[in-house]
Amino acid sequence: MKILLIEDRLERKNQFLSIAGISSLDEYSFLTVLRPTELEALKSDIKNRNQTRLNEFDLLMIHKSAFSQSEQEIIRETSKPTVYFSGGIPQSSYTENPDTLHINSKEFYSSNLKNFLEAIAKTGKIELMRLQFGEQWQLNLLLNLRQEITQKINTELESGIFPEDFEALFTDKIMDFEWPTSMASRIENLKINGMAPNETILDDIKSVVTEMINQQLNIVS
C-alpha cells in the first residue's frame, strides 16, 4: 500500500495537523508527502501524460488548487482512488469510477485523517468514507440510505421504481455491507429488474436498514 499526499501550502498543513492533534505524518511508512521541489517536475510529467510516478501509488491525496482542471483530467485517467481537498470546497462529495472524494481542507486535516491512516495501517484497505465521516462512516451511509428510501416511498412510489433508481441507492459502497442473504438477493433482483409500485418491498428493505442502523448505534455508543 502506497499513498501520495500533494500539498503546496505546507504552513496551512502543519497548522491544521496541530489542531487535529496529529504530531507528524512521518510515522506512516506507506505515506509519501511530495516535497515542494518535486511538484513542478510532477506537473511537467502530467502535462506530458507521463503517469509513471502516479502509477506507483494506490491512493492520491491532492490539494485541488495545485493542479489545473486539465491536469486533474489527466490524473483521473490513472483511475486511481483520489482525494481532492481545498478550502473552497463547502461540502464533502463522493463519486465512483474512479473513487473520488472532494473535501474541505479543514475536514481533511482532522482527526478523521488519523483514523483513516491508522485503519489502513491495520487492514491495508482504503475506505474513503472513513476519511469523510470518521469511525462512524458505516452508520452515516446507512442513515443516508434510509433517508433516500423514505423519500422514494413518500414522493416517487406512484411512478414506480426502476433499476436505475436502485443503482443510485445501492452503490458499490453500500453493497459492501453484509446484508442478510434474503435481503441481498432481493436488492440485486430489484436493481436488475425494477419493480411495480409496491410499498411493502421498500418497507421491508427500510426495516432491515433500520435494524442495521440500531446495531451500528450499539457498536459506537
C-alpha positions in Angstrom: 0.0 0.0 0.0 1.4 3.4 -1.1 -0.3 6.8 -0.7 0.9 10.1 -2.1 0.0 13.4 -0.5 0.4 16.5 -2.6 0.2 19.8 -0.6 1.6 23.1 -1.8 0.6 25.0 1.3 2.8 23.5 4.0 2.2 26.1 6.7 -1.5 25.5 6.5 -1.0 21.7 6.6 1.1 22.0 9.7 -1.4 24.3 11.4 -4.4 22.0 10.7 -2.4 18.9 11.8 -1.6 20.6 15.1 -5.2 21.5 15.7 -6.2 17.9 14.9 -3.7 16.6 17.4 -1.5 14.9 14.7 2.1 15.5 15.6 3.6 14.1 12.4 2.7 12.1 9.3 6.2 10.5 9.2 5.1 7.6 11.3 3.1 6.2 8.4 5.6 4.4 6.2 3.2 3.9 3.4 2.5 7.7 3.1 4.7 9.8 0.8 4.4 13.6 1.2 5.6 15.2 -2.0 8.3 17.8 -1.4 7.6 21.3 -2.9 10.7 21.0 -5.0 9.2 17.9 -6.7 5.8 19.4 -7.5 6.9 21.2 -10.7 8.6 18.1 -12.0 5.4 16.1 -11.4 3.3 18.8 -13.1 5.6 18.6 -16.1 5.1 14.8 -16.2 1.4 15.1 -16.1 1.3 17.7 -18.9 3.3 15.2 -21.0 0.8 12.5 -19.9 3.7 10.6 -18.2 1.9 8.9 -15.4 4.8 6.7 -14.2 5.2 8.4 -10.9 1.5 8.5 -10.1 1.1 4.8 -11.0 3.4 3.9 -8.1 0.7 4.8 -5.7 -2.6 3.2 -4.7 -4.2 6.4 -3.5 -3.7 10.1 -4.4 -4.5 12.9 -1.9 -4.2 16.3 -3.6 -4.7 19.9 -2.7 -7.1 20.7 -5.5 -5.7 24.1 -6.5 -2.2 22.7 -7.0 -3.4 21.4 -10.4 -5.4 23.0 -13.3 -8.6 21.4 -14.5 -6.9 19.9 -17.5 -4.2 18.4 -15.2 -6.9 16.9 -13.0 -8.5 15.3 -16.0 -5.2 13.6 -16.8 -4.8 12.5 -13.2 -8.3 11.0 -13.5 -7.1 8.9 -16.4 -4.9 6.9 -14.0 -8.2 5.5 -12.4 -6.6 5.8 -9.0 -8.7 6.5 -6.0 -8.3 10.2 -5.4 -9.0 12.7 -2.6 -9.1 16.4 -3.5 -9.1 18.8 -0.6 -9.5 22.6 -0.7 -10.6 25.4 1.5 -13.0 26.3 -1.4 -15.0 23.0 -1.1 -18.0 23.8 1.0 -19.4 20.3 1.4 -17.9 16.8 1.0 -18.9 14.8 -2.0 -18.1 11.3 -3.2 -18.3 9.8 -6.6 -17.2 6.4 -8.1 -15.4 5.2 -11.2 -12.8 6.1 -10.1 -13.5 6.6 -6.4 -13.1 10.3 -5.8 -13.7 12.3 -2.6 -13.9 16.1 -2.6 -13.5 17.5 0.9 -12.8 20.8 2.7 -9.2 21.2 3.8 -10.1 21.7 7.5 -12.1 18.5 7.4 -9.4 16.6 5.6 -6.7 17.6 8.1 -8.8 16.5 11.1 -8.9 13.5 13.5 -10.6 11.6 10.6 -7.3 11.6 8.7 -5.5 10.0 11.7 -8.3 7.4 12.0 -8.2 6.8 8.2 -4.4 6.3 8.2 -4.4 4.1 11.3 -7.1 1.9 9.8 -5.0 1.5 6.6 -2.0 0.5 8.7 -4.1 -2.2 10.4 -6.2 -3.5 7.5 -4.4 -2.4 4.3 -7.8 -1.2 3.0 -8.7 2.2 1.5 -12.0 3.4 2.9 -12.6 6.9 1.7 -15.9 7.1 3.6 -13.9 6.7 6.8 -12.0 9.9 5.8 -15.2 11.7 5.1 -17.3 10.5 8.1 -14.7 9.2 10.6 -15.0 6.0 12.6 -18.8 6.0 12.2 -18.7 6.1 8.4 -20.9 2.9 8.1 -23.6 4.4 10.3 -23.6 7.6 8.2 -24.0 5.6 5.0 -26.9 3.6 6.4 -28.6 6.8 7.7 -28.4 8.4 4.3 -29.7 5.2 2.6 -32.7 5.1 5.0 -33.5 8.7 4.2 -33.3 8.1 0.5 -35.6 5.1 0.8 -38.1 7.1 2.8 -38.1 9.8 0.1 -38.8 7.1 -2.5 -41.7 5.8 -0.5 -43.2 9.2 0.1 -42.7 11.0 -3.2 -41.8 8.7 -6.1 -43.7 5.5 -5.5 -46.6 6.4 -7.7 -44.3 6.4 -10.8 -42.8 3.1 -9.9 -39.2 2.2 -9.0 -36.8 1.3 -11.8 -33.3 -0.4 -12.0 -31.5 3.0 -12.3 -33.1 4.1 -9.0 -31.6 1.1 -7.2 -28.3 1.6 -8.9 -28.3 5.1 -7.3 -29.5 3.9 -3.9 -27.4 0.8 -3.5 -23.9 2.0 -4.7 -20.9 -0.3 -4.5 -20.0 1.1 -1.1 -23.5 0.3 0.3 -23.3 -3.1 -1.2 -20.1 -3.8 0.7 -22.3 -4.3 3.8 -23.0 -7.9 4.9 -26.8 -8.0 4.3 -28.9 -10.9 5.3 -28.9 -13.4 2.4 -32.6 -13.0 1.5 -32.1 -9.2 1.6 -29.0 -9.2 -0.6 -30.7 -11.3 -3.3 -33.8 -9.1 -3.1 -31.8 -5.9 -3.6 -29.9 -7.4 -6.5 -33.1 -8.5 -8.2 -34.6 -5.1 -7.8 -31.5 -3.5 -9.2 -31.7 -5.7 -12.3 -35.5 -5.8 -12.9 -37.0 -2.9 -11.1 -40.4 -3.2 -9.6 -44.0 -2.1 -9.9 -45.2 0.2 -7.2 -45.0 -1.9 -4.0 -44.6 -0.1 -0.7 -44.3 -3.4 1.1 -41.0 -4.3 -0.5 -39.4 -0.9 0.1 -40.7 -1.0 3.7 -39.1 -4.4 4.2 -35.8 -3.0 2.9 -36.2 0.0 5.2 -36.8 -2.2 8.2 -33.6 -4.1 7.6 -31.6 -0.9 7.1 -33.1 0.4 10.4 -32.1 -2.7 12.2 -28.5 -2.4 10.9 -28.5 1.3 12.0 -29.5 0.2 15.5 -26.7 -2.4 15.5 -24.2 0.3 14.5 -25.5 2.6 17.2 -24.9 -0.1 19.8 -21.4 -0.5 18.4 -20.5 3.2 18.6 -22.3 4.0 21.8 
